[in-house]
Amino acid sequence: MVIITALDVADDDAYAAFHALYARSIDTELDPPWEFRELRMKLAGDEYVQSVALVAVDGDEAVGGAWAELTLKDNLQNAFATIFVDPQHRRRGFGSALWRELAVALRDQGRTVVAGEAVKRVDAVESDSERFAETLGFHVDLVNAIRELPLPADPPKAPARDGYQLAAWRGLAPEQWRAEYAHLRSLITQEAPLGEVAWENEFWDAARLELEARQWQESGRVAQIVAAVAPHGALVGHTQLIVPDASDEVYQWDTLVLPEHRGHGLGLSLKAAAMREAADLVAGRRRITTWNAASNEPMIAVNERLGYRLIGYATEYAIDLSDASPAER
Ligand SMILES: CC(C)(COP(=O)(O)OP(=O)(O)OC[C@H]1O[C@@H](n2cnc3c(N)ncnc32)[C@H](O)[C@@H]1OP(=O)(O)O)[C@@H](O)C(=O)NCCC(=O)NCCS
């Protein structure tokens, strides 16, 4: 019989088993796993995001796990869930059992909308995780395209023009930009394409930027940031390249240019500059991966100019627990 319990993240052996199971359960080619220290920090939580983590044990063997992230200063009704089951133990109901427990825990915490992602390779018609999500009653909210840029790569020359300038830093934003940068970070939700789930802007302030920079450092990640400065001196865009020390992956995270500053080629300038600024960090790595809404034509056009190629899709699913069937309650 399967028994589902809360994971004690502080227990070294329990966490090591959880991370190993997670890393062998996901499609690492499309969705490289959170590295050991990163995931532990995420599950331990902080004042901005709390996590609920569960382990499923059948007999004396751990067969699957799940976690959900609950933001504490924005989107108080939403949660983001991840469920995984060891490939050797699939189709035995463990994933569904994990979801039932997780849904109870999330409802108890007042969360009604739960989102999750299912990846599939570019040539696949449908993936196991898509079928699983649909069986549980989740609906498609948004389709993201996953692209990779094989390295080494030579970004096109795309200097900032029309009076804009670029500023680069690693980790924490310099003091002079911190408040403006926190504001810019909070806007990604409103500015990037969304599905039907109502996500509010994220809460960001200077203290959260400081915490994030410490967490990057403690988990072995370097963040290369390039920001755009308008002719009148305000910060109007940025991009983030994330380089972990424990793998040969590089991640292209957020890129944002405020609406009134689009049309000046800043998307390409920012991304090409970030690759040049991070040349020493990126040397010897195998690829950069990036996810964008499949409908986000301007961003995809920039990525294709940089040489990115499509490798798969990440479908964002969502469920409203207040609509869930009685069997799920
Ligand atoms: C998705 C995942 C968690 C499912 O785990 P699982 O224990 O096999 O799920 P269940 O046995 O509870 O399956 C429940 C139902 O989902 C559907 N389903 C799941 N996998 C399926 C597959 N490969 N083909 C067809 N239907 C499938 C079926 O309807 C199944 O019920 P059934 O077996 O009675 O037909 C597992 O495949 C996995 O770990 N994938 C990688 C991680 C991931 O992508 N997680 C989801 C995103 S967070």
The ligand as an SDF file (V2000), in Angstrom:
LIG
                    3D

 48 50  0  0  0  0  0  0  0  0999 V2000
    3.1590   12.2200  -14.9210 C   0  0  0  0  0  0  0  0  0  0  0  0
    3.5640   11.1490  -13.8830 C   0  0  0  0  0  0  0  0  0  0  0  0
    3.7910   11.8310  -12.5480 C   0  0  0  0  0  0  0  0  0  0  0  0
    2.3900   10.1150  -13.7660 C   0  0  0  0  0  0  0  0  0  0  0  0
    2.6880    9.2110  -12.6960 O   0  0  0  0  0  0  0  0  0  0  0  0
    1.9160    7.7930  -12.5670 P   0  0  0  0  0  0  0  0  0  0  0  0
    2.1460    7.2650  -11.2150 O   0  0  0  0  0  0  0  0  0  0  0  0
    2.2650    6.9400  -13.7390 O   0  0  0  0  0  0  0  0  0  0  0  0
    0.3790    8.2460  -12.7030 O   0  0  0  0  0  0  0  0  0  0  0  0
   -0.9170    7.3640  -12.4090 P   0  0  0  0  0  0  0  0  0  0  0  0
   -0.5680    5.9070  -12.3990 O   0  0  0  0  0  0  0  0  0  0  0  0
   -1.5760    7.8990  -11.1970 O   0  0  0  0  0  0  0  0  0  0  0  0
   -1.7960    7.6850  -13.7150 O   0  0  0  0  0  0  0  0  0  0  0  0
   -3.0980    8.2570  -13.6260 C   0  0  0  0  0  0  0  0  0  0  0  0
   -3.7100    8.3270  -15.0110 C   0  0  0  0  0  0  0  0  0  0  0  0
   -2.9940    9.2630  -15.8370 O   0  0  0  0  0  0  0  0  0  0  0  0
   -3.0410    8.7670  -17.2060 C   0  0  0  0  0  0  0  0  0  0  0  0
   -1.6800    8.4290  -17.6400 N   0  0  0  0  0  0  0  0  0  0  0  0
   -0.5440    8.5470  -16.9330 C   0  0  0  0  0  0  0  0  0  0  0  0
    0.5130    8.1490  -17.6870 N   0  0  0  0  0  0  0  0  0  0  0  0
    0.0220    7.7730  -18.8740 C   0  0  0  0  0  0  0  0  0  0  0  0
    0.6020    7.2430  -20.0620 C   0  0  0  0  0  0  0  0  0  0  0  0
    1.9220    7.0100  -20.1530 N   0  0  0  0  0  0  0  0  0  0  0  0
   -0.2150    6.9530  -21.0910 N   0  0  0  0  0  0  0  0  0  0  0  0
   -1.5330    7.1480  -21.0090 C   0  0  0  0  0  0  0  0  0  0  0  0
   -2.1400    7.6470  -19.9050 N   0  0  0  0  0  0  0  0  0  0  0  0
   -1.3850    7.9410  -18.8600 C   0  0  0  0  0  0  0  0  0  0  0  0
   -3.8880    7.5260  -17.1880 C   0  0  0  0  0  0  0  0  0  0  0  0
   -5.2320    7.8960  -17.3900 O   0  0  0  0  0  0  0  0  0  0  0  0
   -3.6740    7.0250  -15.7700 C   0  0  0  0  0  0  0  0  0  0  0  0
   -4.7120    6.1850  -15.2940 O   0  0  0  0  0  0  0  0  0  0  0  0
   -4.7070    4.6190  -15.7180 P   0  0  0  0  0  0  0  0  0  0  0  0
   -3.3100    4.0940  -15.5070 O   0  0  0  0  0  0  0  0  0  0  0  0
   -5.7220    4.0210  -14.8010 O   0  0  0  0  0  0  0  0  0  0  0  0
   -5.0900    4.5880  -17.1660 O   0  0  0  0  0  0  0  0  0  0  0  0
    4.8230   10.3840  -14.3820 C   0  0  0  0  0  0  0  0  0  0  0  0
    4.6370    9.9550  -15.7100 O   0  0  0  0  0  0  0  0  0  0  0  0
    6.0810   11.2040  -14.3120 C   0  0  0  0  0  0  0  0  0  0  0  0
    6.7560   11.2380  -13.2830 O   0  0  0  0  0  0  0  0  0  0  0  0
    6.4640   11.9180  -15.4240 N   0  0  0  0  0  0  0  0  0  0  0  0
    7.6590   12.7800  -15.3710 C   0  0  0  0  0  0  0  0  0  0  0  0
    7.4650   14.0080  -14.4670 C   0  0  0  0  0  0  0  0  0  0  0  0
    6.3550   14.8880  -15.0020 C   0  0  0  0  0  0  0  0  0  0  0  0
    6.3100   15.1720  -16.1780 O   0  0  0  0  0  0  0  0  0  0  0  0
    5.4320   15.3060  -14.0930 N   0  0  0  0  0  0  0  0  0  0  0  0
    4.2640   16.0650  -14.4740 C   0  0  0  0  0  0  0  0  0  0  0  0
    4.5090   17.5170  -14.4940 C   0  0  0  0  0  0  0  0  0  0  0  0
    4.6560   18.2390  -12.9120 S   0  0  0  0  0  0  0  0  0  0  0  0
  1  2  1  0
  2  3  1  0
  2  4  1  0
  2 36  1  0
  4  5  1  0
  5  6  1  0
  6  7  2  0
  6  8  1  0
  6  9  1  0
  9 10  1  0
 10 11  2  0
 10 12  1  0
 10 13  1  0
 13 14  1  0
 14 15  1  0
 15 16  1  0
 15 30  1  0
 16 17  1  0
 17 18  1  0
 17 28  1  0
 18 19  1  0
 18 27  1  0
 19 20  2  0
 20 21  1  0
 21 22  1  0
 21 27  2  0
 22 23  1  0
 22 24  2  0
 24 25  1  0
 25 26  2  0
 26 27  1  0
 28 29  1  0
 28 30  1  0
 30 31  1  0
 31 32  1  0
 32 33  2  0
 32 34  1  0
 32 35  1  0
 36 37  1  0
 36 38  1  0
 38 39  2  0
 38 40  1  0
 40 41  1  0
 41 42  1  0
 42 43  1  0
 43 44  2  0
 43 45  1  0
 45 46  1  0
 46 47  1  0
 47 48  1  0
M  END
$$$$
